[in-house]
Amino acid sequence: MPDPLNDDDVPHPDAWRFDDFVLDTRRAELRRGDERVSVEPQVFAVITELVRHHDRFVSRNELFDSVWGGRFVGNAALSSRIMAARRALGDDGESQRYIRTVRGRGYLFVGRLSPTA
């Protein structure tokens, strides 16, 4: 029986569209228009977690668990991956067009999403 407090039980689309971007988890790629955007695997994982849980903020601990498998890494590692994710999306820490910082708690994807076919 699905756990209403655990959205891991909820099926997610394989790809999401936002503005000119497509995040395709099945192909493990981020595209902007017809161009593939090159991102490191951990950066892709950060973007995917934020998009997958776009209805709520994702805590730093959740990102540590999902991206680094619970291994201890410092806050600097996460901050650098967030910065790289923003850069890949043409975003930055000031405008926060796609990735908003929830101060002291985590991050929230704020782009307008639509599933792709």
Secondary structure by P-SEA (a helix, b strand, c coil): cccccccccbbbbcccccccccccccccccccccbbbbbcaaaaaaaaaaaaaccccccaaaaaaaacccccccaaaaaaaaaaaaaaaccccccccccccccccccccccbbbbcc
